Amino acid sequence: MALHQAIQRLLLLGVHLEQLPPAPSPRAPEILLPLIASITPAKRRFDERALLYGHRYRSGFWMIYMLSAIAVLFAVLPMALGWDSPGHRLHSYAALWAVGEVLVIGIVSVIYWRGHRHRWQGEWLRARTTAELCRYLPLLAPLLDFSAPTNEANWYLRVFDPHQHLRTGGEIATLCARAEPQAREILRRAWADPEFVASYSRWAIETLDEQRHYHHGIATRQHALLHRVHVLTSWLFGLTAAGALTHLVVHTIWLSMLTTFFPAFGASLHGALAQSEAYRLGKTSERLVEQLQSAIDSIRGAITGARTTGGVVSLQRSIEEALRLILEEHQDWHLLVRPHSLPLG
């Protein structure tokens, strides 16, 4: 478990997260299995890279915010403990807290430097984008007309608006070019096969339903995290105000320490939550749960129409629109996270 996951799990202790019933695992049509197998190694490689850099980046900024509050604590502890007084028996060790504070600040600086130098955020975004595009290539392949002449290797650019397409440094174009002969051969007469049409439609619905479950989990978790941090920080700032008022009557350095550390800790939690874009991620995922359900309903309606008329154009268009929705969601996520490149990009 990565550090940012451990911190969030700690913050959510005792919170019940409502989950949807488990979604069935998507089952791809048999004729697409060789194509999926040829793409899977690349998808797995980019998935692993995205996880590596995603954990580094998110754990990095959570650690920076948390350690900033710890540095404030180290700065005031010598006074609270009385070690700063020349008459205290541990006065000679008071400098250790200053050393600890410098060490914490040094760790923060190292995390920032490593995140910036090794482009944790940039590598995470690029790898996650490429992995997502790899994932949906087999679903996209049947929507292409491989008999039409084209100079564009990237399948996404043949179907969707190139101005809205996420660039990936050519990895997807290379993968498409390598997979195209195989895809052309296995899909030559696929749409004339009712069994393929039925299994492909079912696979598209199951894939969308899996995404709907995923975004429901994201929305539920982010909303719970926002609520818990709001409650926690409200208590911290409330105790700070109470400590400040009490200090007017009771003069103790411990109250000064609490009124210094509590707001610093609360600000750190708010800063980390803002950096993670918890609110907008939760709202976006909440909206996508409804949109993905609408896309599923649209495909089901198109399936009924195809059975009645024997035509598959409407079905193809409904699956294409569903894919467009998923890609636009990823584009929105990319644009949401990218501006935070200043702290650790």
C-alpha positions as CSV (number, residue, x, y, z in Angstrom):
1,M,0.0,0.0,0.0
2,A,1.4,3.4,-1.0
3,L,1.8,6.2,1.6
4,H,-1.1,8.4,0.2
5,Q,-3.4,5.4,0.3
6,A,-2.4,4.6,3.9
7,I,-3.0,8.2,5.0
8,Q,-6.4,8.3,3.4
9,R,-7.4,4.9,4.8
10,L,-6.4,6.3,8.3
11,L,-8.5,9.4,7.7
12,L,-11.5,7.2,6.7
13,L,-11.4,4.8,9.7
14,G,-14.9,4.0,10.8
15,V,-16.5,5.4,7.6
16,H,-18.9,3.1,5.8
17,L,-18.4,3.5,2.0
18,E,-21.5,2.5,0.1
19,Q,-20.7,0.1,-2.8
20,L,-22.7,-1.0,-5.8
21,P,-23.2,-4.8,-6.2
22,P,-20.2,-6.4,-7.9
23,A,-20.1,-5.9,-11.7
24,P,-19.5,-8.9,-14.0
25,S,-16.0,-9.2,-15.5
26,P,-16.1,-8.0,-19.1
27,R,-16.0,-11.0,-21.5
28,A,-14.5,-10.2,-24.9
29,P,-15.7,-11.9,-28.1
30,E,-13.5,-14.9,-28.9
31,I,-12.3,-13.6,-32.3
32,L,-10.9,-10.5,-30.5
33,L,-8.8,-12.5,-28.0
34,P,-5.7,-12.7,-30.2
35,L,-5.8,-8.9,-30.7
36,I,-6.3,-8.4,-27.0
37,A,-3.4,-10.7,-26.2
38,S,-1.1,-8.8,-28.6
39,I,-1.9,-5.5,-26.9
40,T,-1.9,-6.7,-23.3
41,P,1.9,-6.6,-22.8
42,A,2.0,-2.9,-23.7
43,K,-1.0,-2.1,-21.6
44,R,0.5,-3.9,-18.6
45,R,3.8,-2.1,-19.0
46,F,2.2,1.3,-19.1
47,D,-0.2,0.3,-16.2
48,E,2.8,-0.6,-14.0
49,R,4.6,2.6,-14.9
50,A,1.5,4.7,-14.2
51,L,1.1,3.0,-10.8
52,L,4.7,3.6,-9.9
53,Y,4.8,7.3,-10.7
54,G,1.2,7.9,-9.6
55,H,2.0,6.5,-6.1
56,R,5.3,8.5,-6.0
57,Y,3.6,11.8,-7.0
58,R,0.6,11.5,-4.7
59,S,2.5,10.1,-1.8
60,G,5.0,12.9,-2.4
61,F,2.6,15.8,-2.0
62,W,0.8,14.2,0.9
63,M,4.1,13.7,2.7
64,I,5.2,17.3,2.0
65,Y,2.0,18.7,3.5
66,M,2.1,16.4,6.5
67,L,5.8,17.0,7.2
68,S,5.3,20.7,7.0
69,A,3.0,20.5,10.0
70,I,5.5,18.2,11.8
71,A,8.2,20.9,11.2
72,V,6.0,23.4,13.0
73,L,5.6,21.0,15.9
74,F,9.3,20.5,16.2
75,A,9.8,24.2,16.3
76,V,7.5,24.8,19.3
77,L,8.2,21.6,21.3
78,P,11.4,22.8,23.0
79,M,9.4,25.7,24.5
80,A,6.4,23.5,25.5
81,L,8.7,21.0,27.2
82,G,10.7,23.8,28.9
83,W,14.0,22.6,27.3
84,D,14.7,26.1,26.1
85,S,15.1,27.3,29.7
86,P,18.8,27.4,30.8
87,G,17.8,25.9,34.1
88,H,16.2,22.8,32.7
89,R,18.2,19.6,33.1
90,L,17.7,18.7,29.4
91,H,18.5,22.2,28.1
92,S,21.7,20.9,26.4
93,Y,19.5,18.6,24.3
94,A,17.1,21.4,23.1
95,A,19.1,21.8,19.9
96,L,18.0,18.3,18.9
97,W,14.5,19.6,18.2
98,A,16.1,22.2,15.9
99,V,18.1,19.5,14.2
100,G,14.9,17.5,13.8
101,E,13.1,20.5,12.3
102,V,16.0,21.0,9.8
103,L,15.9,17.3,9.0
104,V,12.2,17.4,8.3
105,I,12.6,20.5,6.1
106,G,15.4,18.7,4.3
107,I,13.2,15.7,3.6
108,V,10.6,18.0,2.2
109,S,13.2,19.6,0.0
110,V,14.5,16.2,-1.3
111,I,10.9,15.0,-2.1
112,Y,10.3,18.2,-4.0
113,W,13.6,18.0,-5.8
114,R,13.2,14.3,-6.8
115,G,9.6,14.8,-7.9
116,H,10.6,17.8,-10.1
117,R,13.8,16.2,-11.5
118,H,12.2,12.8,-12.3
119,R,8.9,14.3,-13.5
120,W,6.7,12.2,-11.3
121,Q,3.5,13.9,-12.3
122,G,4.3,14.1,-16.0
123,E,5.4,10.5,-16.2
124,W,2.2,9.4,-14.3
125,L,-0.1,11.3,-16.6
126,R,1.7,10.1,-19.8
127,A,1.7,6.5,-18.7
128,R,-1.9,6.5,-17.4
129,T,-3.1,8.1,-20.7
130,T,-1.2,5.5,-22.8
131,A,-2.5,2.6,-20.7
132,E,-6.1,3.8,-21.0
133,L,-5.8,4.2,-24.7
134,C,-4.2,0.7,-25.0
135,R,-7.1,-0.7,-22.9
136,Y,-9.8,0.5,-25.3
137,L,-8.0,-0.3,-28.6
138,P,-9.6,-3.8,-28.9
139,L,-13.1,-2.2,-28.3
140,L,-12.4,0.5,-30.8
141,A,-11.0,-1.9,-33.5
142,P,-14.4,-3.2,-34.8
143,L,-15.6,0.4,-35.3
144,L,-12.9,1.1,-37.9
145,D,-13.1,0.5,-41.7
146,F,-9.8,-1.1,-42.3
147,S,-10.5,-1.3,-46.1
148,A,-10.5,2.5,-46.4
149,P,-7.2,4.0,-47.5
150,T,-5.5,6.2,-44.9
151,N,-2.1,7.6,-43.9
152,E,-3.0,7.8,-40.2
153,A,-1.7,4.9,-38.1
154,N,-3.5,5.9,-34.8
155,W,-6.9,4.4,-34.7
156,Y,-8.3,7.0,-32.3
157,L,-7.4,9.8,-34.8
158,R,-9.4,8.0,-37.5
159,V,-12.6,7.9,-35.4
160,F,-12.5,10.9,-33.0
161,D,-11.8,14.6,-33.2
162,P,-8.0,14.9,-33.4
163,H,-8.1,18.3,-31.6
164,Q,-9.5,16.5,-28.5
165,H,-7.2,13.5,-28.7
166,L,-4.5,13.1,-26.0
167,R,-1.1,12.8,-27.5
168,T,1.1,10.0,-26.2
169,G,4.4,10.4,-28.0
170,G,3.7,7.9,-30.7
171,E,3.3,4.8,-28.6
172,I,-0.3,4.3,-29.6
173,A,0.3,4.9,-33.3
174,T,3.1,2.3,-33.2
175,L,0.9,-0.2,-31.4
176,C,-1.9,0.4,-33.9
177,A,0.4,-0.1,-36.9
178,R,1.7,-3.3,-35.5
179,A,-1.8,-4.7,-34.7
180,E,-3.6,-3.5,-37.8
181,P,-2.8,-6.5,-40.1
182,Q,-4.1,-8.9,-37.4
183,A,-7.2,-6.7,-36.7
184,R,-8.0,-6.4,-40.4
185,E,-7.9,-10.1,-40.9
186,I,-10.0,-11.2,-37.9
187,L,-12.6,-8.4,-38.3
188,R,-13.0,-8.7,-42.1
189,R,-16.5,-10.2,-41.9
190,A,-17.2,-9.8,-38.2
191,W,-20.3,-7.6,-38.4
192,A,-22.0,-10.1,-40.7
193,D,-21.8,-12.6,-37.9
194,P,-24.8,-12.3,-35.4
195,E,-22.9,-14.1,-32.7
196,F,-20.1,-11.5,-32.9
197,V,-22.5,-8.6,-32.9
198,A,-24.2,-10.0,-29.7
199,S,-20.9,-10.8,-27.9
200,Y,-19.3,-7.5,-28.9
201,S,-22.4,-5.5,-27.7
202,R,-22.4,-7.4,-24.4
203,W,-18.7,-6.8,-23.9
204,A,-19.1,-3.1,-24.5
205,I,-21.9,-2.9,-22.0
206,E,-19.9,-4.9,-19.4
207,T,-16.9,-2.6,-20.0
208,L,-19.0,0.5,-19.4
209,D,-20.6,-1.0,-16.4
210,E,-17.2,-1.8,-14.9
211,Q,-16.3,1.9,-15.4
212,R,-19.6,2.9,-13.8
213,H,-18.7,0.9,-10.7
214,Y,-15.2,2.3,-10.7
215,H,-16.5,5.9,-10.8
216,H,-19.1,5.2,-8.2
217,G,-16.4,4.1,-5.9
218,I,-14.3,7.1,-6.6
219,A,-17.2,9.5,-6.0
220,T,-18.1,7.8,-2.7
221,R,-14.6,7.8,-1.5
222,Q,-13.8,11.4,-2.4
223,H,-17.0,12.7,-0.8
224,A,-16.3,10.7,2.4
225,L,-12.8,12.0,2.5
226,L,-13.9,15.6,2.0
227,H,-16.5,15.2,4.8
228,R,-14.0,13.6,7.2
229,V,-11.3,16.2,6.6
230,H,-13.8,19.0,6.9
231,V,-15.0,17.6,10.3
232,L,-11.4,17.1,11.5
233,T,-10.2,20.5,10.5
234,S,-13.3,22.1,12.0
235,W,-12.4,20.5,15.3
236,L,-8.7,21.6,14.9
237,F,-9.6,25.2,14.3
238,G,-12.3,25.1,17.0
239,L,-9.8,23.8,19.5
240,T,-7.3,26.5,18.3
241,A,-9.9,29.2,19.0
242,A,-10.8,27.7,22.4
243,G,-7.1,27.5,23.3
244,A,-6.5,31.1,22.3
245,L,-9.4,32.2,24.5
246,T,-8.2,30.0,27.4
247,H,-4.8,31.5,27.1
248,L,-6.2,34.8,28.1
249,V,-6.9,33.3,31.6
250,V,-4.4,30.4,31.8
251,H,-0.9,31.2,30.7
252,T,0.9,28.0,29.7
253,I,3.3,27.3,26.8
254,W,1.3,24.1,26.0
255,L,-1.6,26.2,24.9
256,S,0.7,28.2,22.7
257,M,2.0,25.0,21.2
258,L,-1.5,23.7,20.5
259,T,-2.7,27.0,19.0
260,T,0.4,26.8,16.7
261,F,0.3,23.2,15.7
262,F,-3.4,22.6,15.3
263,P,-4.0,25.3,12.6
264,A,-0.8,24.2,10.8
265,F,-2.0,20.5,10.8
266,G,-5.5,21.6,9.6
267,A,-4.0,23.7,6.8
268,S,-1.8,20.8,5.8
269,L,-4.8,18.5,5.5
270,H,-6.7,21.1,3.4
271,G,-3.7,21.7,1.2
272,A,-3.2,18.0,0.5
273,L,-6.9,17.6,-0.3
274,A,-6.9,20.6,-2.6
275,Q,-3.8,19.2,-4.3
276,S,-5.6,15.9,-4.9
277,E,-8.6,17.7,-6.4
278,A,-10.9,15.6,-4.2
279,Y,-14.0,17.8,-4.7
280,R,-13.9,18.0,-8.4
281,L,-12.9,14.4,-8.9
282,G,-15.8,13.3,-6.7
283,K,-18.3,15.5,-8.6
284,T,-16.9,14.4,-12.0
285,S,-17.2,10.7,-11.1
286,E,-20.7,11.3,-9.7
287,R,-21.7,12.8,-13.0
288,L,-20.0,10.0,-15.0
289,V,-22.0,7.3,-13.1
290,E,-25.2,8.7,-14.6
291,Q,-23.7,9.4,-18.1
292,L,-22.3,5.8,-18.3
293,Q,-25.6,4.4,-17.4
294,S,-27.2,6.5,-20.1
295,A,-24.6,5.2,-22.6
296,I,-25.4,1.6,-21.5
297,D,-29.1,2.2,-22.0
298,S,-28.4,3.7,-25.5
299,I,-26.4,0.6,-26.5
300,R,-29.2,-1.7,-25.3
301,G,-31.7,0.3,-27.3
302,A,-29.5,0.0,-30.4
303,I,-29.2,-3.8,-29.8
304,T,-33.0,-4.0,-29.9
305,G,-33.1,-1.9,-33.1
306,A,-30.5,-4.1,-34.7
307,R,-32.5,-7.2,-34.0
308,T,-35.6,-5.6,-35.5
309,T,-34.0,-4.1,-38.6
310,G,-30.9,-6.2,-39.1
311,G,-28.8,-3.0,-39.3
312,V,-25.8,-2.4,-37.1
313,V,-25.0,1.3,-37.9
314,S,-26.9,2.6,-34.9
315,L,-25.2,0.1,-32.6
316,Q,-21.8,1.1,-33.9
317,R,-22.6,4.8,-33.3
318,S,-23.8,4.2,-29.8
319,I,-20.6,2.3,-28.9
320,E,-18.6,5.0,-30.5
321,E,-20.4,7.7,-28.5
322,A,-19.7,5.7,-25.3
323,L,-16.0,5.5,-26.1
324,R,-16.0,9.2,-26.8
325,L,-17.5,9.8,-23.4
326,I,-14.8,7.7,-21.7
327,L,-12.0,9.5,-23.6
328,E,-13.5,12.9,-22.9
329,E,-13.6,12.0,-19.2
330,H,-9.9,11.1,-19.3
331,Q,-9.1,14.3,-21.1
332,D,-11.0,16.2,-18.4
333,W,-9.0,14.4,-15.7
334,H,-5.7,15.1,-17.5
335,L,-6.6,18.8,-17.7
336,L,-7.7,18.8,-14.0
337,V,-4.4,17.3,-12.7
338,R,-2.0,19.0,-15.1
339,P,-2.1,22.5,-13.6
340,H,-0.7,21.1,-10.3
341,S,2.7,20.6,-12.1
342,L,4.2,23.5,-10.1
343,P,4.5,21.8,-6.7
344,L,5.9,18.4,-7.9
345,G,5.7,18.4,-11.7
